[in-house]
Amino acid sequence: MTLSNFWFSENGDYIYSKNLNVYRTTSSTESNDIFDADINSIDKINTENESYYGLQYIYHSNNNLWILQNNSYSSEESTSIYEIEDNDYTLVKEYYYDRFYQPNEETSPFCISANYVFVNKEGTEITVLCKGISNNSWVIQFLAVK
């Protein structure tokens, strides 16, 4: 098994992989000098999205996983944010953010895609860091958690 594109849980007890598998970190440290232990997943994250193309980003906070999931295999773009319960890995809610940004009336709008997502310590607001798809502009959006 190869761990590529993975994220650690808030407390470091779990690893979440791009393929939605969940691993316990203690099972990956049971080998001696050379890492040769076989790591088996303990669960799978369920975003209830039938079109699965890999995870783009995971943030773990307030007993929830906040997930950006790719729209296609060839793209690192995502259109929504998934709030997942961290004890049974089931979907709590799906959030949508604005996909277009227009800095001012003189500027043409452009498409953006979320790259990172964070949640405040109270769990009431999502901060979405987006990047322009056709440019290098970055945009921050704030969404209320309902």
Long-range contacts (C-beta under 8 A, 24 or more apart in sequence): 1-38, 1-39, 3-28, 3-39, 5-54, 5-55, 7-57, 7-58, 7-59, 7-60, 8-60, 9-60, 9-86, 10-60, 10-61, 16-45, 16-55, 16-58, 16-60, 16-65, 17-41, 17-55, 18-54, 18-55, 19-54, 19-55, 20-44, 20-45, 20-46, 20-47, 20-52, 20-55, 21-45, 22-89, 43-88, 43-89, 44-89, 45-84, 45-89, 46-84, 46-89, 46-90, 46-91, 47-82, 47-84, 47-91, 47-94, 48-91, 48-94, 49-82, 56-114, 56-115, 57-114, 57-115, 57-116, 57-117, 59-116, 59-117, 59-118, 59-119, 60-86, 61-118, 61-119, 61-121, 61-123, 62-119, 62-121, 62-122, 62-123, 63-87, 64-92, 64-119, 64-123, 65-89, 66-117, 66-118, 66-119, 66-126, 67-117, 68-114, 68-115, 68-116, 68-117, 76-113, 76-115, 77-113, 77-133, 78-113, 78-114, 79-113, 81-114, 81-117, 81-126, 81-128, 81-143, 83-145, 93-146, 95-126, 95-143, 95-145, 97-128, 97-130, 97-141, 97-143, 98-141, 101-130, 101-132, 101-137, 101-139, 110-134, 110-135, 110-137, 112-137, 112-139, 119-145
